Amino acid sequence: MQPLQPMRVDWVATPPPGAYPQPQSRSQRLSYGGPPAYPVPPRWGFPLLAWRWPTAVPGRVERADSVDGVRRLGRTAQNSLWLLAAVAVWAAFSEVWRYVLVAMSRFGALSPGVVSASDAMVVSSSAIVICGCVLSLVLTLLWVRRTRNVAATLVGYGPSRSDGEALLGLVVPGVNLVVPGSVLAELEHAVTRRPADERPRPSKLLRWWWGFWVGSGLLFAITVLWSFRDSTQALADGVLLHAFADLVLVGVAVTTALVVRRTTTLLLPVDSASVRLLRVVEVKDAPEPPLRSVRASGSPR
């Protein structure tokens, strides 16, 4: 007699009747019945993160020569330039006040406190202007370098001068009055997506900046040469010359900040939220549309 084989049984668990609501018929599901309902808590979902730029994701290294990097560096350079303009206005006011005190000293002795306050303002404003010029120059040069690289990637052609040649043209006396404007003109030509074989034509804003830049360089050279004169009238005239140079420096800082903002804006993609939508309301003096030919009644469409 053979032993009995154990019987294999598959157990299937099914919910009891009435545990889940029965699906409604197709005709009854045509109307909206509210948000979806689940018999059990779902285990899927979106991460608890707000929308953000892809470069802001932790663990991802952002490239320095990117559009976002140019935008952030350009904002920093603009802040330093606006601060430089404010300090230059303060320096010009200090020089004018000193000239007024020099003119008043012809008619009598001045108060030692007033003279000391004037000297302190002139020295402190000059020191801050020098530091602001160095900081703004470094930030602007970094911005120009990154913007040139990003623009060359977007338009498909690079600038005529390398970074080393552009930097050399900035430090050579005389040449530094021409090369920076040419570099910015080529950069403006690239960010406006103009053809590579077309001659760069600087905009009105860039021409204003170029004029202030040349005037500031010439005034700096004249001021240095004027300082070798030691007569009383030459010293008094040198005070006014310093004040005028500070005012021209204000123009350089302001126009540079505007050029940086305009170039960065042209380089960035257009935001659809900032575009003003227009609607055609009325058309005047429009030509009449051409008459359509009459089609036979039996011809196919």
KEKERO-344687 format. One record per residue (C-alpha): x, y, z. Coordinates in steps of 0.05 Angstrom, whole numbers. Example, Ala and Ser with C-alpha at 12.3 -4.5 7.8 and 13.67 -1.06 7.14 Angstrom:
# residues 2
+--------+--------+--------+
!     px !     py !     pz !
+--------+--------+--------+
!    246 !    -90 !    156 !
!    273 !    -21 !    143 !
+--------+--------+--------+
END
This chain:
# residues 301
+--------+--------+--------+
!     px !     py !     pz !
+--------+--------+--------+
!      0 !      0 !      0 !
!     28 !     67 !    -20 !
!     26 !    125 !     30 !
!    -23 !    182 !     17 !
!      6 !    243 !    -17 !
!     -9 !    310 !     18 !
!    -58 !    353 !    -19 !
!    -31 !    421 !    -43 !
!    -77 !    478 !    -26 !
!    -69 !    552 !    -49 !
!    -99 !    601 !     -1 !
!   -127 !    665 !    -33 !
!   -145 !    724 !     12 !
!   -203 !    765 !    -13 !
!   -236 !    824 !     21 !
!   -304 !    811 !     52 !
!   -365 !    836 !     14 !
!   -378 !    910 !     26 !
!   -306 !    926 !     47 !
!   -293 !    971 !    -14 !
!   -344 !   1014 !    -49 !
!   -367 !    984 !   -114 !
!   -346 !   1022 !   -177 !
!   -401 !   1062 !   -208 !
!   -424 !   1052 !   -278 !
!   -395 !   1092 !   -336 !
!   -456 !   1134 !   -345 !
!   -455 !   1155 !   -271 !
!   -380 !   1174 !   -274 !
!   -389 !   1227 !   -327 !
!   -397 !   1282 !   -275 !
!   -342 !   1305 !   -228 !
!   -346 !   1270 !   -162 !
!   -290 !   1305 !   -125 !
!   -218 !   1287 !   -113 !
!   -195 !   1215 !   -120 !
!   -203 !   1169 !    -60 !
!   -159 !   1110 !    -44 !
!   -179 !   1050 !     -2 !
!   -111 !   1051 !     32 !
!    -60 !   1108 !     42 !
!    -19 !   1112 !    -22 !
!     56 !   1101 !    -16 !
!     75 !   1145 !    -75 !
!     80 !   1220 !    -81 !
!    123 !   1279 !   -100 !
!    182 !   1300 !    -57 !
!    170 !   1356 !     -7 !
!    212 !   1407 !    -46 !
!    192 !   1474 !    -75 !
!    208 !   1490 !   -147 !
!    279 !   1516 !   -156 !
!    334 !   1525 !   -208 !
!    369 !   1460 !   -226 !
!    436 !   1490 !   -205 !
!    409 !   1499 !   -134 !
!    401 !   1424 !   -122 !
!    449 !   1401 !    -67 !
!    507 !   1359 !    -91 !
!    508 !   1390 !   -161 !
!    568 !   1434 !   -177 !
!    552 !   1495 !   -219 !
!    598 !   1516 !   -274 !
!    627 !   1585 !   -266 !
!    618 !   1602 !   -340 !
!    543 !   1594 !   -341 !
!    485 !   1641 !   -351 !
!    466 !   1638 !   -277 !
!    538 !   1651 !   -257 !
!    541 !   1712 !   -303 !
!    476 !   1738 !   -274 !
!    499 !   1732 !   -202 !
!    568 !   1761 !   -216 !
!    537 !   1818 !   -255 !
!    491 !   1835 !   -197 !
!    552 !   1837 !   -150 !
!    591 !   1881 !   -198 !
!    532 !   1928 !   -205 !
!    526 !   1936 !   -129 !
!    600 !   1953 !   -123 !
!    595 !   2003 !   -180 !
!    535 !   2039 !   -150 !
!    572 !   2042 !    -84 !
!    633 !   2070 !   -119 !
!    589 !   2123 !   -152 !
!    561 !   2145 !    -84 !
!    631 !   2148 !    -53 !
!    657 !   2188 !   -113 !
!    601 !   2239 !   -103 !
!    622 !   2245 !    -31 !
!    695 !   2254 !    -53 !
!    675 !   2309 !   -102 !
!    636 !   2345 !    -48 !
!    696 !   2341 !     -1 !
!    741 !   2372 !    -54 !
!    692 !   2428 !    -68 !
!    686 !   2443 !      7 !
!    762 !   2446 !     12 !
!    764 !   2495 !    -46 !
!    711 !   2538 !    -11 !
!    754 !   2538 !     52 !
!    815 !   2558 !     11 !
!    777 !   2616 !    -18 !
!    752 !   2637 !     51 !
!    822 !   2634 !     80 !
!    841 !   2695 !     39 !
!    798 !   2739 !     84 !
!    818 !   2711 !    152 !
!    839 !   2651 !    193 !
!    795 !   2590 !    193 !
!    773 !   2547 !    251 !
!    820 !   2489 !    264 !
!    762 !   2441 !    274 !
!    732 !   2459 !    206 !
!    798 !   2450 !    171 !
!    811 !   2383 !    206 !
!    741 !   2358 !    187 !
!    753 !   2378 !    115 !
!    820 !   2343 !    113 !
!    790 !   2280 !    144 !
!    734 !   2279 !     93 !
!    782 !   2287 !     35 !
!    830 !   2233 !     59 !
!    777 !   2183 !     79 !
!    736 !   2192 !     15 !
!    799 !   2186 !    -28 !
!    820 !   2122 !      7 !
!    750 !   2091 !     -1 !
!    748 !   2112 !    -74 !
!    814 !   2078 !    -88 !
!    790 !   2013 !    -55 !
!    723 !   2017 !    -91 !
!    758 !   2027 !   -158 !
!    801 !   1965 !   -147 !
!    742 !   1922 !   -124 !
!    697 !   1945 !   -180 !
!    751 !   1936 !   -232 !
!    765 !   1864 !   -210 !
!    691 !   1845 !   -208 !
!    677 !   1878 !   -275 !
!    736 !   1843 !   -308 !
!    713 !   1775 !   -281 !
!    643 !   1790 !   -307 !
!    670 !   1809 !   -376 !
!    711 !   1745 !   -379 !
!    652 !   1699 !   -361 !
!    604 !   1737 !   -405 !
!    650 !   1730 !   -465 !
!    656 !   1655 !   -454 !
!    581 !   1645 !   -447 !
!    566 !   1690 !   -507 !
!    616 !   1652 !   -550 !
!    582 !   1587 !   -531 !
!    512 !   1613 !   -548 !
!    527 !   1648 !   -614 !
!    579 !   1600 !   -639 !
!    638 !   1647 !   -650 !
!    689 !   1676 !   -603 !
!    717 !   1746 !   -593 !
!    775 !   1772 !   -636 !
!    820 !   1782 !   -574 !
!    838 !   1730 !   -523 !
!    831 !   1742 !   -448 !
!    906 !   1755 !   -443 !
!    906 !   1806 !   -500 !
!    846 !   1842 !   -470 !
!    879 !   1846 !   -402 !
!    944 !   1871 !   -433 !
!    905 !   1925 !   -470 !
!    876 !   1948 !   -404 !
!    942 !   1959 !   -368 !
!    983 !   1991 !   -425 !
!    977 !   2068 !   -420 !
!    944 !   2099 !   -481 !
!    920 !   2032 !   -508 !
!    875 !   2024 !   -447 !
!    832 !   2081 !   -473 !
!    813 !   2044 !   -536 !
!    816 !   1969 !   -523 !
!    764 !   1965 !   -467 !
!    712 !   1999 !   -510 !
!    727 !   1953 !   -568 !
!    721 !   1892 !   -523 !
!    654 !   1914 !   -497 !
!    630 !   1931 !   -567 !
!    647 !   1860 !   -590 !
!    612 !   1832 !   -529 !
!    550 !   1873 !   -543 !
!    552 !   1850 !   -615 !
!    553 !   1777 !   -592 !
!    498 !   1781 !   -540 !
!    451 !   1814 !   -590 !
!    461 !   1752 !   -635 !
!    488 !   1791 !   -694 !
!    527 !   1757 !   -750 !
!    602 !   1745 !   -741 !
!    620 !   1780 !   -807 !
!    583 !   1844 !   -789 !
!    622 !   1903 !   -761 !
!    607 !   1915 !   -687 !
!    571 !   1981 !   -676 !
!    568 !   2004 !   -604 !
!    502 !   2027 !   -577 !
!    488 !   2097 !   -550 !
!    498 !   2075 !   -478 !
!    564 !   2043 !   -495 !
!    588 !   2106 !   -531 !
!    571 !   2147 !   -470 !
!    610 !   2097 !   -427 !
!    669 !   2101 !   -475 !
!    670 !   2177 !   -471 !
!    669 !   2177 !   -395 !
!    724 !   2124 !   -394 !
!    770 !   2164 !   -440 !
!    756 !   2228 !   -402 !
!    771 !   2194 !   -335 !
!    837 !   2167 !   -361 !
!    858 !   2235 !   -388 !
!    838 !   2270 !   -324 !
!    878 !   2220 !   -283 !
!    940 !   2234 !   -325 !
!    930 !   2309 !   -320 !
!    919 !   2306 !   -245 !
!    984 !   2267 !   -235 !
!   1023 !   2317 !   -277 !
!    989 !   2376 !   -243 !
!   1012 !   2351 !   -174 !
!   1084 !   2368 !   -192 !
!   1067 !   2442 !   -191 !
!   1077 !   2474 !   -123 !
!   1051 !   2545 !   -130 !
!    992 !   2568 !    -88 !
!    946 !   2579 !   -148 !
!    965 !   2511 !   -176 !
!    947 !   2477 !   -111 !
!    880 !   2512 !   -110 !
!    867 !   2493 !   -182 !
!    887 !   2422 !   -166 !
!    830 !   2418 !   -115 !
!    780 !   2435 !   -169 !
!    814 !   2386 !   -217 !
!    806 !   2330 !   -166 !
!    732 !   2348 !   -157 !
!    720 !   2346 !   -232 !
!    757 !   2280 !   -238 !
!    712 !   2251 !   -183 !
!    650 !   2273 !   -220 !
!    675 !   2240 !   -284 !
!    688 !   2177 !   -243 !
!    615 !   2179 !   -222 !
!    596 !   2178 !   -296 !
!    642 !   2119 !   -309 !
!    614 !   2079 !   -250 !
!    541 !   2094 !   -268 !
!    548 !   2079 !   -343 !
!    589 !   2016 !   -327 !
!    533 !   1991 !   -281 !
!    482 !   2004 !   -336 !
!    524 !   1969 !   -389 !
!    532 !   1908 !   -343 !
!    457 !   1906 !   -330 !
!    438 !   1914 !   -403 !
!    488 !   1862 !   -428 !
!    467 !   1812 !   -375 !
!    394 !   1823 !   -392 !
!    408 !   1811 !   -466 !
!    446 !   1747 !   -450 !
!    391 !   1717 !   -406 !
!    332 !   1681 !   -438 !
!    268 !   1722 !   -444 !
!    220 !   1712 !   -386 !
!    150 !   1702 !   -413 !
!    120 !   1733 !   -350 !
!    155 !   1799 !   -365 !
!    130 !   1803 !   -437 !
!     71 !   1849 !   -447 !
!     16 !   1815 !   -486 !
!    -17 !   1858 !   -540 !
!    -86 !   1852 !   -571 !
!   -108 !   1879 !   -638 !
!   -167 !   1927 !   -624 !
!   -175 !   1962 !   -691 !
!   -142 !   1963 !   -760 !
!   -144 !   2029 !   -799 !
!   -129 !   2041 !   -872 !
!   -117 !   1968 !   -886 !
!   -122 !   1945 !   -958 !
!   -182 !   1904 !   -977 !
!   -171 !   1829 !   -979 !
!   -170 !   1798 !  -1049 !
!   -235 !   1768 !  -1074 !
!   -241 !   1693 !  -1073 !
!   -257 !   1657 !  -1138 !
!   -326 !   1627 !  -1143 !
!   -324 !   1551 !  -1137 !
!   -373 !   1507 !  -1174 !
!   -426 !   1474 !  -1131 !
!   -405 !   1404 !  -1149 !
!   -329 !   1413 !  -1143 !
!   -294 !   1378 !  -1085 !
!   -267 !   1420 !  -1028 !
+--------+--------+--------+
END
